Amino acid sequence: MSIHAVEARSPRQALAQVGKYAVLVIAAFFTLAPVVWTLITALTPSNPETNETEFGLGAFADVFAQIPVWLYTWNSALVTLLIAAGQMLTAAMAGYVFARFEFRGKRLLFALILATMMVPMQVTIVPVFMLIRGMGLADTLLALIVPMLPTAFGTFLMRQYFMGLPPELAEAAEIDGAGPWRVFFGVYLPLAAPGLAIVGILAFNYHWNEFFRPLILTISEQNFTLPLGLVTLQGNLGTGSIATVLAGVVLSMIPALLVFIFGQKPLREGLTAGAGK
């Protein structure tokens, strides 16, 4: 390729690079602008006496004064962590079975599990509620935890990870006298850690912000999760104190943001490893 051809292409490449960054900047703006506005509004509540905005944490103090934030946070953390841990375990076990064992009806069963991802939660919430009530778990935190322990997406993801691991590992472990459970927990499960990280992080972020199921399955205030408990702050909208409502929103964002920040590396590694399988 001649020097003149390289020089002719350079402006075009530069323009393409500028266009790419422009798209990224626009996407970042529309993504971050609502978050920044929420944070600024929460930190600048309006003073009812002077009708002027004042920078401070007064709106956050109002949130703690109006609702039991610590109780709701504890409920959300307990529910979310148990669901995430349960999904990691059930997805790993189910994915391992579908990847490593042969049995009658395997493909049909796996197809049925995947088909459940196409069914909206609104369609199944009434049958789930009836089953939960029949089990005596109505209006308890277990009503939020138990139905979410299995995960179709997690099963599919972990199956793909286990299928990408060499079967010779199991044969070598069996020669050394390892049983099926030891092969799974001692050999394959540690190697599938990137996939487990994806399942756990996605489960945490989804169920931490979940509103619909807690609204249907819980009645008592002591069992409210944080997103559901924040609804009681909507009375502030009538008084014009939107900062209090948004302060509650900011508080609910912090745990999910921390999980995302500290989970970026395992999430990125998991997605990269999964793409290569």
Buried (B, 14 or more C-beta within 10 A) or exposed (E): EEEEEEEEEEEEEEEEEEEEEEEEEEEEEEEEEEEEEBBEBBBBBBEEEEEEBEEEEBBBEBBEEBBBBEBBBBBBBBBBBBBBBBBBBBBBBBBBBBBBEEEEEEEEBBEEBBEEEEEEEEEEBEEBBEBBEEEEBBEBBBBBBBBBBBBBBBBBBBBBBBBBBEEEEBEEBBEEEBEEEEBBBEBBBEBBBBBBBBBBBBBBBBBBBBEEBBBBBBEEEEBBBBBBBBBBBEEBEEEEBBBBBBBBBBBBBEBBEEBEEEBEEBBEBBBEBBEEE
